[in-house]
Amino acid sequence: MNKKRLILSQPLLDVILARLAQEIIENNGDMKNSVVIGLQPRGIFLAKRIVKVLEEILGHKVDHGKLDATFFRDDFRRRDSILTPNSTDIDFVIENKKVILIDDVLATGRTVRAALDAMQAFGRPNKVELLCLIDRSYRRDIPIQPDYTGRKVNTQKSQKVLVEWQEQGFKTDKVWLMD
């Protein structure tokens, strides 16, 4: 039996997004030399939300895009099922820029490692920072840590974190821990 436990919902989720945006501004100033890149498939929803808050606070557009790292994964050819790639949409060069890479859940670190490789096609960034809504502690296979975290959640290997966004058709935004 699948048991679901609610980790986050509104309005706490809105408070966390506002805090994360403020932390980004503290470290990146006006964002003129920084860009936001959301990881496909679900990191793009969080990235859009963060960009919206940043633009409201700063009063100007923030360069942002979405990145698919499917073909850069180290398990790409080891899976039983065929992976279906998502689109990449980055219409700017990241050369010498500060990149804020955004994903909804950080678990093993393998997706982030793949994204770092995939980003090289768009230039060599000056610095890369990682933002994740949920940091699944005790799950890392690769020594990757977020610079910005919405919430740390201690999970077991058998558990899954599910993020539901209104943009995906859900009634409200929620984050669940599933057994």
N, C-alpha and C positions, 0 to 999 in steps of 0.2 A: 504494500500500500504506500503511495506517495503522500508524505506529509509535507504541508507547506506552512512555513512560519514567516509572518510579515516582518521584514527588517526595516524598511523605510516606506513612508507614504507622504502625501502632501499634508500639512504645509512644511514639515521638516525637510523634505526634499528641496523645496524652494529656498529655504534658509541655507542649506548646504551648497546649492548652486551659487547663491549670492556670496557666500564666504569664499568659495573656490575662485570666483571671478576677482574678488578683492585681493586674494593672495597672489594671483597672476599679475595684477596691476602693481602690487607692491614690489614684485621682482622684475617686471618688464616695463614699468612706466606707462607711456602712452601707446605702447604696442606698435609704434611706427616701424620698428625693426624686428618685429616678431610676427609669427604666423601661427595659426591653429590648424592642426590636421587631425581629423577624426578617423579612427580605424573602422573599416568595414567589418562586419555588417552593422553592429549595434553601437559602436562608439560614435557613429555619425550623429545619432540623435542627441547624445550628451554634448557633443561638440557644438551642434547648432544652438542648444540651450545656453551653453557657456558664452558663445559668441554674441548671442542676443543680449545677455546681461552685460557683457563687456561694452558693446556698442551703446547701450543705454547709459552706462556710467561715463564712458569716454566722449560720447557725442560724435563719433565718426566711425566709418566702416573699418572692420578688422579683416585682413586677408585670412581666408579659411578654405579648406578643401577636404576631400575625403580620399583615403588611400586603401587599396586592397593589397594585402600581402600574401594571398593564397599561394602563389607560385614560388614564394621565397621561404615557405615553411620547411623545416627540416623533416617533417613527417609527410610531405606532399606525396611521395611515391610509395609510402608504407601503409596507406589506408586501404581498407577493403572496398570502400565506396569512392566514387569519383567526386572530387571536390569541384564545386561550381564557383567560379570567381565572381566577384562583384565588380562594380566599376570604380575606377580611380578618376578623380576630378580635381586636379591641381593645376590652375591656370596661372601660376606664378613660379618664379625661381626661388629656391630656398638657400641659394648660395650666400654665405655669411649672415644669414638670418638666425634668429632664435626661434626654434620650433617647439611649440607646445603640442605634444602628441597625446591624443585623448582616446581612452577606451573605457567601456562601462565597467568591466570586471577584470582585475589583474589576478591571475591564478599562477600558472607555471612560469610565465614570462616568455614563452616560446613565440607567441603572436607578436609581442613587442620586439623581440630579437629579429623576427622576419620583417617587421615594419622598418626597422633601422636599415636593413639591407635594401628594401624596396625604395626607401626615400632617396637613396644615392642617385637615382635616375633624374632627380630634380635639382641636384646640386649638393654641395657640401655645406651643411649648416654650421654656424658658429657654435651653437650649443643646442642640445635637445633636452627638453624637460618632459616628464611624463605625469599626466593627470589621469586618475581613475576614480570612478565613483565608489567602487567597492574593491578593497584590497583583501584578497583571501589569504590571510596569514597561514603559514605552515604548508603552503602548496608549491613553493617555488622550486623549479628544476634548474633555473638559470638565475644568477645573482643580479636580478633587476629589481629596483625599488622605485616606487613613485615619488615624485617631488611634491605632488598635491594629491591628497586623499580625502574623499568624502567620508568614508567610514571603513574602519578595519573590522573584519569579521573572521573569527577563528573557525575554520571549517575542517571537516574530515574529507578524505579523498572520495568517499561515496556520496557526498553532498554536492549540490549544484546551486549556484546563485542565478536567479532568473530576474532580469530587469524588464519591466513592462512599461512602454512609453505610449502616450496618447497618439503619437504620430504613427504607431504601429496598429492603431485601431482599438486600443484598450480605453475603457471609460475614464480611468485615472492612472497616473503614474504610480507604480509600486515596485518594490524590490522584495523578492521572496528568497528564503533559504529552503531548499527542498531536499528531503531525504530519499 
